[in-house]
Amino acid sequence: MSVNRTELVAQIAERAQLSKVQAEQALAAFQTILIDSLKAGETVKVTGLFSVDRVERAARTGRNPRTGEELHIPAGYGVKITPGSTLKKAVSNK
């Protein structure tokens, strides 16, 4: 089971005593800050919860699974999310 954006906004609104509109605006602002920071090559850290880094991926050779044909995959960037200590503890304790 997963929590979608609408459910997340509703939970944020309830727990922070905000309207759903305000919660949506806060979540949208967080999303924008996260994306802009990663585009700039910055790390975003929410202490105890997680950190998000932009990582470089080297160019490599891949293979088309249907045809077996080799293809060149260009260098690019990916995203690495590292859980913080609070998140690790919360998940490991059942």
PyMOL Python script that loads the backbone (N, CA, C, O; Angstrom):
from pymol import cmd

cmd.read_pdbstr("""\
ATOM      1  N   MET A   1       0.837  -1.176   0.000  1.00  0.00           N
ATOM      2  CA  MET A   1       0.000   0.000   0.000  1.00  0.00           C
ATOM      3  C   MET A   1       0.885   1.244   0.000  1.00  0.00           C
ATOM      4  O   MET A   1       1.954   1.243   0.611  1.00  0.00           O
ATOM      5  N   SER A   2       0.461   2.273  -0.661  1.00  0.00           N
ATOM      6  CA  SER A   2       1.229   3.512  -0.720  1.00  0.00           C
ATOM      7  C   SER A   2       0.323   4.707  -0.455  1.00  0.00           C
ATOM      8  O   SER A   2      -0.901   4.608  -0.528  1.00  0.00           O
ATOM      9  N   VAL A   3       0.940   5.817  -0.152  1.00  0.00           N
ATOM     10  CA  VAL A   3       0.218   7.064   0.075  1.00  0.00           C
ATOM     11  C   VAL A   3       0.415   7.933  -1.156  1.00  0.00           C
ATOM     12  O   VAL A   3       1.549   8.240  -1.526  1.00  0.00           O
ATOM     13  N   ASN A   4      -0.683   8.331  -1.795  1.00  0.00           N
ATOM     14  CA  ASN A   4      -0.544   9.193  -2.966  1.00  0.00           C
ATOM     15  C   ASN A   4      -0.500  10.658  -2.526  1.00  0.00           C
ATOM     16  O   ASN A   4      -0.634  10.965  -1.342  1.00  0.00           O
ATOM     17  N   ARG A   5      -0.314  11.540  -3.477  1.00  0.00           N
ATOM     18  CA  ARG A   5      -0.143  12.962  -3.163  1.00  0.00           C
ATOM     19  C   ARG A   5      -1.365  13.546  -2.441  1.00  0.00           C
ATOM     20  O   ARG A   5      -1.218  14.306  -1.484  1.00  0.00           O
ATOM     21  N   THR A   6      -2.557  13.194  -2.899  1.00  0.00           N
ATOM     22  CA  THR A   6      -3.779  13.714  -2.285  1.00  0.00           C
ATOM     23  C   THR A   6      -3.877  13.288  -0.818  1.00  0.00           C
ATOM     24  O   THR A   6      -4.209  14.095   0.051  1.00  0.00           O
ATOM     25  N   GLU A   7      -3.587  12.025  -0.556  1.00  0.00           N
ATOM     26  CA  GLU A   7      -3.624  11.520   0.819  1.00  0.00           C
ATOM     27  C   GLU A   7      -2.544  12.176   1.674  1.00  0.00           C
ATOM     28  O   GLU A   7      -2.776  12.483   2.843  1.00  0.00           O
ATOM     29  N   LEU A   8      -1.368  12.390   1.093  1.00  0.00           N
ATOM     30  CA  LEU A   8      -0.283  13.041   1.812  1.00  0.00           C
ATOM     31  C   LEU A   8      -0.662  14.474   2.182  1.00  0.00           C
ATOM     32  O   LEU A   8      -0.429  14.906   3.311  1.00  0.00           O
ATOM     33  N   VAL A   9      -1.238  15.201   1.247  1.00  0.00           N
ATOM     34  CA  VAL A   9      -1.679  16.575   1.510  1.00  0.00           C
ATOM     35  C   VAL A   9      -2.720  16.585   2.624  1.00  0.00           C
ATOM     36  O   VAL A   9      -2.665  17.438   3.510  1.00  0.00           O
ATOM     37  N   ALA A  10      -3.661  15.658   2.592  1.00  0.00           N
ATOM     38  CA  ALA A  10      -4.702  15.587   3.623  1.00  0.00           C
ATOM     39  C   ALA A  10      -4.092  15.318   4.998  1.00  0.00           C
ATOM     40  O   ALA A  10      -4.513  15.914   5.989  1.00  0.00           O
ATOM     41  N   GLN A  11      -3.102  14.424   5.063  1.00  0.00           N
ATOM     42  CA  GLN A  11      -2.459  14.114   6.343  1.00  0.00           C
ATOM     43  C   GLN A  11      -1.636  15.291   6.861  1.00  0.00           C
ATOM     44  O   GLN A  11      -1.638  15.573   8.060  1.00  0.00           O
ATOM     45  N   ILE A  12      -0.935  15.973   5.962  1.00  0.00           N
ATOM     46  CA  ILE A  12      -0.170  17.160   6.359  1.00  0.00           C
ATOM     47  C   ILE A  12      -1.121  18.224   6.896  1.00  0.00           C
ATOM     48  O   ILE A  12      -0.849  18.839   7.927  1.00  0.00           O
ATOM     49  N   ALA A  13      -2.220  18.439   6.209  1.00  0.00           N
ATOM     50  CA  ALA A  13      -3.196  19.446   6.627  1.00  0.00           C
ATOM     51  C   ALA A  13      -3.738  19.127   8.019  1.00  0.00           C
ATOM     52  O   ALA A  13      -3.854  20.011   8.868  1.00  0.00           O
ATOM     53  N   GLU A  14      -4.065  17.868   8.240  1.00  0.00           N
ATOM     54  CA  GLU A  14      -4.623  17.464   9.532  1.00  0.00           C
ATOM     55  C   GLU A  14      -3.596  17.606  10.660  1.00  0.00           C
ATOM     56  O   GLU A  14      -3.899  18.187  11.703  1.00  0.00           O
ATOM     57  N   ARG A  15      -2.399  17.084  10.459  1.00  0.00           N
ATOM     58  CA  ARG A  15      -1.393  17.076  11.523  1.00  0.00           C
ATOM     59  C   ARG A  15      -0.807  18.449  11.811  1.00  0.00           C
ATOM     60  O   ARG A  15      -0.445  18.742  12.951  1.00  0.00           O
ATOM     61  N   ALA A  16      -0.709  19.295  10.788  1.00  0.00           N
ATOM     62  CA  ALA A  16      -0.142  20.637  10.977  1.00  0.00           C
ATOM     63  C   ALA A  16      -1.234  21.686  11.188  1.00  0.00           C
ATOM     64  O   ALA A  16      -0.944  22.875  11.320  1.00  0.00           O
ATOM     65  N   GLN A  17      -2.471  21.245  11.216  1.00  0.00           N
ATOM     66  CA  GLN A  17      -3.616  22.137  11.379  1.00  0.00           C
ATOM     67  C   GLN A  17      -3.610  23.252  10.335  1.00  0.00           C
ATOM     68  O   GLN A  17      -3.718  24.437  10.650  1.00  0.00           O
ATOM     69  N   LEU A  18      -3.479  22.823   9.081  1.00  0.00           N
ATOM     70  CA  LEU A  18      -3.516  23.722   7.937  1.00  0.00           C
ATOM     71  C   LEU A  18      -4.720  23.357   7.079  1.00  0.00           C
ATOM     72  O   LEU A  18      -5.304  22.283   7.223  1.00  0.00           O
ATOM     73  N   SER A  19      -5.074  24.262   6.194  1.00  0.00           N
ATOM     74  CA  SER A  19      -6.092  23.898   5.211  1.00  0.00           C
ATOM     75  C   SER A  19      -5.413  23.005   4.166  1.00  0.00           C
ATOM     76  O   SER A  19      -4.186  22.982   4.064  1.00  0.00           O
ATOM     77  N   LYS A  20      -6.207  22.285   3.407  1.00  0.00           N
ATOM     78  CA  LYS A  20      -5.638  21.433   2.364  1.00  0.00           C
ATOM     79  C   LYS A  20      -4.913  22.268   1.313  1.00  0.00           C
ATOM     80  O   LYS A  20      -3.913  21.828   0.746  1.00  0.00           O
ATOM     81  N   VAL A  21      -5.416  23.467   1.056  1.00  0.00           N
ATOM     82  CA  VAL A  21      -4.771  24.369   0.089  1.00  0.00           C
ATOM     83  C   VAL A  21      -3.388  24.765   0.603  1.00  0.00           C
ATOM     84  O   VAL A  21      -2.417  24.749  -0.154  1.00  0.00           O
ATOM     85  N   GLN A  22      -3.292  25.117   1.876  1.00  0.00           N
ATOM     86  CA  GLN A  22      -2.001  25.492   2.460  1.00  0.00           C
ATOM     87  C   GLN A  22      -1.037  24.302   2.472  1.00  0.00           C
ATOM     88  O   GLN A  22       0.151  24.463   2.194  1.00  0.00           O
ATOM     89  N   ALA A  23      -1.542  23.124   2.791  1.00  0.00           N
ATOM     90  CA  ALA A  23      -0.704  21.925   2.799  1.00  0.00           C
ATOM     91  C   ALA A  23      -0.190  21.616   1.396  1.00  0.00           C
ATOM     92  O   ALA A  23       0.973  21.250   1.223  1.00  0.00           O
ATOM     93  N   GLU A  24      -1.052  21.762   0.399  1.00  0.00           N
ATOM     94  CA  GLU A  24      -0.643  21.547  -1.002  1.00  0.00           C
ATOM     95  C   GLU A  24       0.422  22.558  -1.404  1.00  0.00           C
ATOM     96  O   GLU A  24       1.390  22.200  -2.075  1.00  0.00           O
ATOM     97  N   GLN A  25       0.257  23.820  -1.001  1.00  0.00           N
ATOM     98  CA  GLN A  25       1.250  24.849  -1.315  1.00  0.00           C
ATOM     99  C   GLN A  25       2.589  24.545  -0.646  1.00  0.00           C
ATOM    100  O   GLN A  25       3.643  24.745  -1.251  1.00  0.00           O
ATOM    101  N   ALA A  26       2.555  24.065   0.591  1.00  0.00           N
ATOM    102  CA  ALA A  26       3.787  23.717   1.304  1.00  0.00           C
ATOM    103  C   ALA A  26       4.483  22.551   0.614  1.00  0.00           C
ATOM    104  O   ALA A  26       5.700  22.579   0.433  1.00  0.00           O
ATOM    105  N   LEU A  27       3.733  21.534   0.230  1.00  0.00           N
ATOM    106  CA  LEU A  27       4.315  20.383  -0.454  1.00  0.00           C
ATOM    107  C   LEU A  27       4.874  20.787  -1.820  1.00  0.00           C
ATOM    108  O   LEU A  27       5.947  20.324  -2.208  1.00  0.00           O
ATOM    109  N   ALA A  28       4.166  21.633  -2.543  1.00  0.00           N
ATOM    110  CA  ALA A  28       4.638  22.117  -3.848  1.00  0.00           C
ATOM    111  C   ALA A  28       5.913  22.940  -3.687  1.00  0.00           C
ATOM    112  O   ALA A  28       6.822  22.848  -4.512  1.00  0.00           O
ATOM    113  N   ALA A  29       5.982  23.745  -2.624  1.00  0.00           N
ATOM    114  CA  ALA A  29       7.184  24.545  -2.366  1.00  0.00           C
ATOM    115  C   ALA A  29       8.373  23.632  -2.056  1.00  0.00           C
ATOM    116  O   ALA A  29       9.478  23.861  -2.548  1.00  0.00           O
ATOM    117  N   PHE A  30       8.145  22.598  -1.240  1.00  0.00           N
ATOM    118  CA  PHE A  30       9.210  21.641  -0.924  1.00  0.00           C
ATOM    119  C   PHE A  30       9.694  20.950  -2.191  1.00  0.00           C
ATOM    120  O   PHE A  30      10.898  20.793  -2.397  1.00  0.00           O
ATOM    121  N   GLN A  31       8.763  20.541  -3.033  1.00  0.00           N
ATOM    122  CA  GLN A  31       9.112  19.877  -4.291  1.00  0.00           C
ATOM    123  C   GLN A  31       9.967  20.792  -5.169  1.00  0.00           C
ATOM    124  O   GLN A  31      10.969  20.347  -5.728  1.00  0.00           O
ATOM    125  N   THR A  32       9.587  22.052  -5.295  1.00  0.00           N
ATOM    126  CA  THR A  32      10.323  23.010  -6.112  1.00  0.00           C
ATOM    127  C   THR A  32      11.723  23.245  -5.561  1.00  0.00           C
ATOM    128  O   THR A  32      12.693  23.270  -6.319  1.00  0.00           O
ATOM    129  N   ILE A  33      11.834  23.416  -4.245  1.00  0.00           N
ATOM    130  CA  ILE A  33      13.139  23.624  -3.619  1.00  0.00           C
ATOM    131  C   ILE A  33      14.029  22.411  -3.828  1.00  0.00           C
ATOM    132  O   ILE A  33      15.209  22.559  -4.147  1.00  0.00           O
ATOM    133  N   LEU A  34      13.483  21.214  -3.655  1.00  0.00           N
ATOM    134  CA  LEU A  34      14.239  19.981  -3.842  1.00  0.00           C
ATOM    135  C   LEU A  34      14.767  19.879  -5.271  1.00  0.00           C
ATOM    136  O   LEU A  34      15.948  19.601  -5.480  1.00  0.00           O
ATOM    137  N   ILE A  35      13.907  20.099  -6.240  1.00  0.00           N
ATOM    138  CA  ILE A  35      14.299  20.001  -7.654  1.00  0.00           C
ATOM    139  C   ILE A  35      15.331  21.064  -8.014  1.00  0.00           C
ATOM    140  O   ILE A  35      16.336  20.758  -8.657  1.00  0.00           O
ATOM    141  N   ASP A  36      15.094  22.305  -7.607  1.00  0.00           N
ATOM    142  CA  ASP A  36      16.038  23.382  -7.921  1.00  0.00           C
ATOM    143  C   ASP A  36      17.400  23.141  -7.285  1.00  0.00           C
ATOM    144  O   ASP A  36      18.428  23.398  -7.911  1.00  0.00           O
ATOM    145  N   SER A  37      17.420  22.654  -6.059  1.00  0.00           N
ATOM    146  CA  SER A  37      18.681  22.386  -5.368  1.00  0.00           C
ATOM    147  C   SER A  37      19.450  21.266  -6.059  1.00  0.00           C
ATOM    148  O   SER A  37      20.660  21.375  -6.260  1.00  0.00           O
ATOM    149  N   LEU A  38      18.756  20.194  -6.424  1.00  0.00           N
ATOM    150  CA  LEU A  38      19.421  19.081  -7.100  1.00  0.00           C
ATOM    151  C   LEU A  38      19.936  19.489  -8.480  1.00  0.00           C
ATOM    152  O   LEU A  38      21.017  19.064  -8.887  1.00  0.00           O
ATOM    153  N   LYS A  39      19.174  20.305  -9.199  1.00  0.00           N
ATOM    154  CA  LYS A  39      19.631  20.802 -10.504  1.00  0.00           C
ATOM    155  C   LYS A  39      20.919  21.601 -10.352  1.00  0.00           C
ATOM    156  O   LYS A  39      21.783  21.563 -11.229  1.00  0.00           O
ATOM    157  N   ALA A  40      21.052  22.328  -9.234  1.00  0.00           N
ATOM    158  CA  ALA A  40      22.237  23.143  -8.978  1.00  0.00           C
ATOM    159  C   ALA A  40      23.391  22.317  -8.418  1.00  0.00           C
ATOM    160  O   ALA A  40      24.469  22.854  -8.163  1.00  0.00           O
ATOM    161  N   GLY A  41      23.176  21.021  -8.224  1.00  0.00           N
ATOM    162  CA  GLY A  41      24.230  20.155  -7.712  1.00  0.00           C
ATOM    163  C   GLY A  41      24.357  20.176  -6.196  1.00  0.00           C
ATOM    164  O   GLY A  41      25.354  19.702  -5.652  1.00  0.00           O
ATOM    165  N   GLU A  42      23.363  20.719  -5.513  1.00  0.00           N
ATOM    166  CA  GLU A  42      23.394  20.806  -4.058  1.00  0.00           C
ATOM    167  C   GLU A  42      22.744  19.578  -3.434  1.00  0.00           C
ATOM    168  O   GLU A  42      21.890  18.938  -4.048  1.00  0.00           O
ATOM    169  N   THR A  43      23.151  19.253  -2.216  1.00  0.00           N
ATOM    170  CA  THR A  43      22.540  18.177  -1.446  1.00  0.00           C
ATOM    171  C   THR A  43      21.436  18.767  -0.583  1.00  0.00           C
ATOM    172  O   THR A  43      21.591  19.852  -0.023  1.00  0.00           O
ATOM    173  N   VAL A  44      20.329  18.055  -0.479  1.00  0.00           N
ATOM    174  CA  VAL A  44      19.243  18.473   0.398  1.00  0.00           C
ATOM    175  C   VAL A  44      19.216  17.502   1.574  1.00  0.00           C
ATOM    176  O   VAL A  44      19.050  16.297   1.388  1.00  0.00           O
ATOM    177  N   LYS A  45      19.381  18.036   2.792  1.00  0.00           N
ATOM    178  CA  LYS A  45      19.390  17.199   3.987  1.00  0.00           C
ATOM    179  C   LYS A  45      18.259  17.612   4.916  1.00  0.00           C
ATOM    180  O   LYS A  45      18.123  18.784   5.266  1.00  0.00           O
ATOM    181  N   VAL A  46      17.462  16.649   5.304  1.00  0.00           N
ATOM    182  CA  VAL A  46      16.455  16.837   6.336  1.00  0.00           C
ATOM    183  C   VAL A  46      16.942  15.940   7.475  1.00  0.00           C
ATOM    184  O   VAL A  46      16.711  14.731   7.467  1.00  0.00           O
ATOM    185  N   THR A  47      17.612  16.545   8.445  1.00  0.00           N
ATOM    186  CA  THR A  47      18.310  15.806   9.496  1.00  0.00           C
ATOM    187  C   THR A  47      17.395  14.782  10.161  1.00  0.00           C
ATOM    188  O   THR A  47      16.282  15.089  10.589  1.00  0.00           O
ATOM    189  N   GLY A  48      17.903  13.566  10.230  1.00  0.00           N
ATOM    190  CA  GLY A  48      17.169  12.470  10.837  1.00  0.00           C
ATOM    191  C   GLY A  48      16.246  11.750   9.874  1.00  0.00           C
ATOM    192  O   GLY A  48      15.948  10.571  10.065  1.00  0.00           O
ATOM    193  N   LEU A  49      15.793  12.441   8.848  1.00  0.00           N
ATOM    194  CA  LEU A  49      14.838  11.836   7.921  1.00  0.00           C
ATOM    195  C   LEU A  49      15.520  11.272   6.677  1.00  0.00           C
ATOM    196  O   LEU A  49      15.451  10.070   6.423  1.00  0.00           O
ATOM    197  N   PHE A  50      16.180  12.135   5.899  1.00  0.00           N
ATOM    198  CA  PHE A  50      16.865  11.679   4.690  1.00  0.00           C
ATOM    199  C   PHE A  50      17.768  12.768   4.151  1.00  0.00           C
ATOM    200  O   PHE A  50      17.686  13.929   4.553  1.00  0.00           O
ATOM    201  N   SER A  51      18.636  12.366   3.228  1.00  0.00           N
ATOM    202  CA  SER A  51      19.380  13.331   2.426  1.00  0.00           C
ATOM    203  C   SER A  51      19.255  12.886   0.969  1.00  0.00           C
ATOM    204  O   SER A  51      19.183  11.694   0.672  1.00  0.00           O
ATOM    205  N   VAL A  52      19.231  13.859   0.078  1.00  0.00           N
ATOM    206  CA  VAL A  52      19.075  13.594  -1.349  1.00  0.00           C
ATOM    207  C   VAL A  52      20.252  14.240  -2.075  1.00  0.00           C
ATOM    208  O   VAL A  52      20.523  15.428  -1.899  1.00  0.00           O
ATOM    209  N   ASP A  53      20.947  13.453  -2.889  1.00  0.00           N
ATOM    210  CA  ASP A  53      22.110  13.924  -3.636  1.00  0.00           C
ATOM    211  C   ASP A  53      21.902  13.680  -5.118  1.00  0.00           C
ATOM    212  O   ASP A  53      21.223  12.736  -5.521  1.00  0.00           O
ATOM    213  N   ARG A  54      22.498  14.548  -5.920  1.00  0.00           N
ATOM    214  CA  ARG A  54      22.577  14.302  -7.363  1.00  0.00           C
ATOM    215  C   ARG A  54      23.889  13.576  -7.602  1.00  0.00           C
ATOM    216  O   ARG A  54      24.939  14.039  -7.156  1.00  0.00           O
ATOM    217  N   VAL A  55      23.850  12.453  -8.295  1.00  0.00           N
ATOM    218  CA  VAL A  55      25.048  11.670  -8.560  1.00  0.00           C
ATOM    219  C   VAL A  55      25.274  11.559 -10.062  1.00  0.00           C
ATOM    220  O   VAL A  55      24.332  11.488 -10.851  1.00  0.00           O
ATOM    221  N   GLU A  56      26.539  11.545 -10.428  1.00  0.00           N
ATOM    222  CA  GLU A  56      26.891  11.398 -11.842  1.00  0.00           C
ATOM    223  C   GLU A  56      26.898   9.928 -12.222  1.00  0.00           C
ATOM    224  O   GLU A  56      27.333   9.073 -11.451  1.00  0.00           O
ATOM    225  N   ARG A  57      26.417   9.654 -13.403  1.00  0.00           N
ATOM    226  CA  ARG A  57      26.465   8.304 -13.948  1.00  0.00           C
ATOM    227  C   ARG A  57      27.349   8.336 -15.182  1.00  0.00           C
ATOM    228  O   ARG A  57      27.154   9.152 -16.083  1.00  0.00           O
ATOM    229  N   ALA A  58      28.314   7.448 -15.210  1.00  0.00           N
ATOM    230  CA  ALA A  58      29.240   7.386 -16.344  1.00  0.00           C
ATOM    231  C   ALA A  58      28.537   6.804 -17.570  1.00  0.00           C
ATOM    232  O   ALA A  58      27.547   6.081 -17.454  1.00  0.00           O
ATOM    233  N   ALA A  59      29.066   7.133 -18.730  1.00  0.00           N
ATOM    234  CA  ALA A  59      28.557   6.532 -19.963  1.00  0.00           C
ATOM    235  C   ALA A  59      28.867   5.043 -19.918  1.00  0.00           C
ATOM    236  O   ALA A  59      29.886   4.623 -19.369  1.00  0.00           O
ATOM    237  N   ARG A  60      27.990   4.264 -20.494  1.00  0.00           N
ATOM    238  CA  ARG A  60      28.202   2.823 -20.461  1.00  0.00           C
ATOM    239  C   ARG A  60      27.525   2.170 -21.667  1.00  0.00           C
ATOM    240  O   ARG A  60      26.769   2.807 -22.399  1.00  0.00           O
ATOM    241  N   THR A  61      27.815   0.902 -21.847  1.00  0.00           N
ATOM    242  CA  THR A  61      27.206   0.136 -22.920  1.00  0.00           C
ATOM    243  C   THR A  61      26.093  -0.703 -22.328  1.00  0.00           C
ATOM    244  O   THR A  61      26.293  -1.397 -21.331  1.00  0.00           O
ATOM    245  N   GLY A  62      24.934  -0.643 -22.933  1.00  0.00           N
ATOM    246  CA  GLY A  62      23.794  -1.438 -22.486  1.00  0.00           C
ATOM    247  C   GLY A  62      23.401  -2.424 -23.561  1.00  0.00           C
ATOM    248  O   GLY A  62      24.043  -2.516 -24.607  1.00  0.00           O
ATOM    249  N   ARG A  63      22.350  -3.152 -23.296  1.00  0.00           N
ATOM    250  CA  ARG A  63      21.895  -4.145 -24.255  1.00  0.00           C
ATOM    251  C   ARG A  63      20.372  -4.094 -24.325  1.00  0.00           C
ATOM    252  O   ARG A  63      19.693  -4.078 -23.298  1.00  0.00           O
ATOM    253  N   ASN A  64      19.846  -4.068 -25.544  1.00  0.00           N
ATOM    254  CA  ASN A  64      18.409  -4.115 -25.748  1.00  0.00           C
ATOM    255  C   ASN A  64      17.942  -5.527 -25.376  1.00  0.00           C
ATOM    256  O   ASN A  64      18.389  -6.493 -25.994  1.00  0.00           O
ATOM    257  N   PRO A  65      17.056  -5.673 -24.383  1.00  0.00           N
ATOM    258  CA  PRO A  65      16.662  -7.013 -23.948  1.00  0.00           C
ATOM    259  C   PRO A  65      15.885  -7.812 -25.003  1.00  0.00           C
ATOM    260  O   PRO A  65      15.894  -9.042 -24.976  1.00  0.00           O
ATOM    261  N   ARG A  66      15.230  -7.132 -25.912  1.00  0.00           N
ATOM    262  CA  ARG A  66      14.470  -7.852 -26.944  1.00  0.00           C
ATOM    263  C   ARG A  66      15.361  -8.382 -28.059  1.00  0.00           C
ATOM    264  O   ARG A  66      15.245  -9.534 -28.475  1.00  0.00           O
ATOM    265  N   THR A  67      16.259  -7.509 -28.536  1.00  0.00           N
ATOM    266  CA  THR A  67      17.059  -7.882 -29.700  1.00  0.00           C
ATOM    267  C   THR A  67      18.467  -8.329 -29.343  1.00  0.00           C
ATOM    268  O   THR A  67      19.133  -8.983 -30.145  1.00  0.00           O
ATOM    269  N   GLY A  68      18.927  -7.981 -28.144  1.00  0.00           N
ATOM    270  CA  GLY A  68      20.296  -8.305 -27.754  1.00  0.00           C
ATOM    271  C   GLY A  68      21.307  -7.324 -28.317  1.00  0.00           C
ATOM    272  O   GLY A  68      22.506  -7.453 -28.069  1.00  0.00           O
ATOM    273  N   GLU A  69      20.830  -6.341 -29.076  1.00  0.00           N
ATOM    274  CA  GLU A  69      21.710  -5.356 -29.692  1.00  0.00           C
ATOM    275  C   GLU A  69      22.343  -4.457 -28.618  1.00  0.00           C
ATOM    276  O   GLU A  69      21.671  -4.009 -27.688  1.00  0.00           O
ATOM    277  N   GLU A  70      23.644  -4.207 -28.769  1.00  0.00           N
ATOM    278  CA  GLU A  70      24.326  -3.297 -27.848  1.00  0.00           C
ATOM    279  C   GLU A  70      23.966  -1.863 -28.201  1.00  0.00           C
ATOM    280  O   GLU A  70      23.782  -1.524 -29.370  1.00  0.00           O
ATOM    281  N   LEU A  71      23.867  -1.021 -27.168  1.00  0.00           N
ATOM    282  CA  LEU A  71      23.597   0.383 -27.405  1.00  0.00           C
ATOM    283  C   LEU A  71      24.376   1.220 -26.400  1.00  0.00           C
ATOM    284  O   LEU A  71      24.694   0.768 -25.300  1.00  0.00           O
ATOM    285  N   HIS A  72      24.672   2.445 -26.804  1.00  0.00           N
ATOM    286  CA  HIS A  72      25.444   3.359 -25.961  1.00  0.00           C
ATOM    287  C   HIS A  72      24.492   4.141 -25.070  1.00  0.00           C
ATOM    288  O   HIS A  72      23.541   4.754 -25.554  1.00  0.00           O
ATOM    289  N   ILE A  73      24.748   4.119 -23.776  1.00  0.00           N
ATOM    290  CA  ILE A  73      23.974   4.904 -22.818  1.00  0.00           C
ATOM    291  C   ILE A  73      24.863   6.070 -22.407  1.00  0.00           C
ATOM    292  O   ILE A  73      25.912   5.853 -21.802  1.00  0.00           O
ATOM    293  N   PRO A  74      24.468   7.307 -22.721  1.00  0.00           N
ATOM    294  CA  PRO A  74      25.324   8.458 -22.437  1.00  0.00           C
ATOM    295  C   PRO A  74      25.430   8.742 -20.929  1.00  0.00           C
ATOM    296  O   PRO A  74      24.602   8.296 -20.135  1.00  0.00           O
ATOM    297  N   ALA A  75      26.467   9.493 -20.567  1.00  0.00           N
ATOM    298  CA  ALA A  75      26.637   9.917 -19.178  1.00  0.00           C
ATOM    299  C   ALA A  75      25.464  10.808 -18.794  1.00  0.00           C
ATOM    300  O   ALA A  75      24.872  11.473 -19.644  1.00  0.00           O
ATOM    301  N   GLY A  76      25.139  10.814 -17.528  1.00  0.00           N
ATOM    302  CA  GLY A  76      24.023  11.637 -17.072  1.00  0.00           C
ATOM    303  C   GLY A  76      24.040  11.747 -15.562  1.00  0.00           C
ATOM    304  O   GLY A  76      25.066  11.524 -14.920  1.00  0.00           O
ATOM    305  N   TYR A  77      22.906  12.090 -15.008  1.00  0.00           N
ATOM    306  CA  TYR A  77      22.772  12.251 -13.563  1.00  0.00           C
ATOM    307  C   TYR A  77      21.628  11.393 -13.053  1.00  0.00           C
ATOM    308  O   TYR A  77      20.668  11.103 -13.767  1.00  0.00           O
ATOM    309  N   GLY A  78      21.760  11.000 -11.804  1.00  0.00           N
ATOM    310  CA  GLY A  78      20.707  10.267 -11.113  1.00  0.00           C
ATOM    311  C   GLY A  78      20.497  10.890  -9.748  1.00  0.00           C
ATOM    312  O   GLY A  78      21.137  11.885  -9.406  1.00  0.00           O
ATOM    313  N   VAL A  79      19.610  10.312  -8.975  1.00  0.00           N
ATOM    314  CA  VAL A  79      19.309  10.806  -7.641  1.00  0.00           C
ATOM    315  C   VAL A  79      19.550   9.686  -6.642  1.00  0.00           C
ATOM    316  O   VAL A  79      19.140   8.545  -6.858  1.00  0.00           O
ATOM    317  N   LYS A  80      20.219  10.023  -5.548  1.00  0.00           N
ATOM    318  CA  LYS A  80      20.496   9.064  -4.481  1.00  0.00           C
ATOM    319  C   LYS A  80      19.827   9.578  -3.209  1.00  0.00           C
ATOM    320  O   LYS A  80      20.085  10.700  -2.771  1.00  0.00           O
ATOM    321  N   ILE A  81      18.969   8.752  -2.623  1.00  0.00           N
ATOM    322  CA  ILE A  81      18.296   9.102  -1.375  1.00  0.00           C
ATOM    323  C   ILE A  81      18.861   8.210  -0.278  1.00  0.00           C
ATOM    324  O   ILE A  81      18.837   6.983  -0.379  1.00  0.00           O
ATOM    325  N   THR A  82      19.369   8.847   0.771  1.00  0.00           N
ATOM    326  CA  THR A  82      19.947   8.122   1.895  1.00  0.00           C
ATOM    327  C   THR A  82      19.070   8.353   3.122  1.00  0.00           C
ATOM    328  O   THR A  82      18.838   9.498   3.509  1.00  0.00           O
ATOM    329  N   PRO A  83      18.584   7.283   3.732  1.00  0.00           N
ATOM    330  CA  PRO A  83      17.739   7.463   4.909  1.00  0.00           C
ATOM    331  C   PRO A  83      18.547   7.963   6.102  1.00  0.00           C
ATOM    332  O   PRO A  83      19.718   7.618   6.258  1.00  0.00           O
ATOM    333  N   GLY A  84      17.911   8.781   6.943  1.00  0.00           N
ATOM    334  CA  GLY A  84      18.534   9.283   8.156  1.00  0.00           C
ATOM    335  C   GLY A  84      18.287   8.336   9.321  1.00  0.00           C
ATOM    336  O   GLY A  84      17.553   7.357   9.190  1.00  0.00           O
ATOM    337  N   SER A  85      18.900   8.632  10.456  1.00  0.00           N
ATOM    338  CA  SER A  85      18.823   7.738  11.610  1.00  0.00           C
ATOM    339  C   SER A  85      17.402   7.580  12.139  1.00  0.00           C
ATOM    340  O   SER A  85      17.007   6.471  12.502  1.00  0.00           O
ATOM    341  N   THR A  86      16.633   8.646  12.193  1.00  0.00           N
ATOM    342  CA  THR A  86      15.256   8.557  12.695  1.00  0.00           C
ATOM    343  C   THR A  86      14.411   7.663  11.796  1.00  0.00           C
ATOM    344  O   THR A  86      13.626   6.850  12.284  1.00  0.00           O
ATOM    345  N   LEU A  87      14.570   7.812  10.492  1.00  0.00           N
ATOM    346  CA  LEU A  87      13.820   6.996   9.536  1.00  0.00           C
ATOM    347  C   LEU A  87      14.246   5.537   9.644  1.00  0.00           C
ATOM    348  O   LEU A  87      13.396   4.647   9.631  1.00  0.00           O
ATOM    349  N   LYS A  88      15.543   5.277   9.750  1.00  0.00           N
ATOM    350  CA  LYS A  88      16.030   3.905   9.881  1.00  0.00           C
ATOM    351  C   LYS A  88      15.457   3.238  11.121  1.00  0.00           C
ATOM    352  O   LYS A  88      15.013   2.091  11.062  1.00  0.00           O
ATOM    353  N   LYS A  89      15.463   3.950  12.246  1.00  0.00           N
ATOM    354  CA  LYS A  89      14.931   3.390  13.501  1.00  0.00           C
ATOM    355  C   LYS A  89      13.440   3.115  13.386  1.00  0.00           C
ATOM    356  O   LYS A  89      12.966   2.075  13.842  1.00  0.00           O
ATOM    357  N   ALA A  90      12.702   4.029  12.785  1.00  0.00           N
ATOM    358  CA  ALA A  90      11.255   3.884  12.661  1.00  0.00           C
ATOM    359  C   ALA A  90      10.892   2.672  11.817  1.00  0.00           C
ATOM    360  O   ALA A  90       9.917   1.979  12.110  1.00  0.00           O
ATOM    361  N   VAL A  91      11.660   2.416  10.783  1.00  0.00           N
ATOM    362  CA  VAL A  91      11.366   1.311   9.876  1.00  0.00           C
ATOM    363  C   VAL A  91      11.803  -0.027  10.466  1.00  0.00           C
ATOM    364  O   VAL A  91      11.146  -1.045  10.249  1.00  0.00           O
ATOM    365  N   SER A  92      12.904  -0.027  11.207  1.00  0.00           N
ATOM    366  CA  SER A  92      13.424  -1.289  11.736  1.00  0.00           C
ATOM    367  C   SER A  92      12.650  -1.787  12.945  1.00  0.00           C
ATOM    368  O   SER A  92      12.660  -2.987  13.222  1.00  0.00           O
ATOM    369  N   ASN A  93      11.978  -0.897  13.676  1.00  0.00           N
ATOM    370  CA  ASN A  93      11.171  -1.302  14.829  1.00  0.00           C
ATOM    371  C   ASN A  93       9.750  -1.556  14.383  1.00  0.00           C
ATOM    372  O   ASN A  93       9.065  -0.655  13.898  1.00  0.00           O
ATOM    373  N   LYS A  94       9.308  -2.805  14.551  1.00  0.00           N
ATOM    374  CA  LYS A  94       7.970  -3.172  14.077  1.00  0.00           C
ATOM    375  C   LYS A  94       6.935  -2.902  15.091  1.00  0.00           C
ATOM    376  O   LYS A  94       5.754  -3.154  14.849  1.00  0.00           O
TER     377      LYS A  94
END
""", "prot")
cmd.dss("prot")
cmd.show_as("cartoon", "prot")
cmd.util.cbc("prot")
cmd.orient("prot")
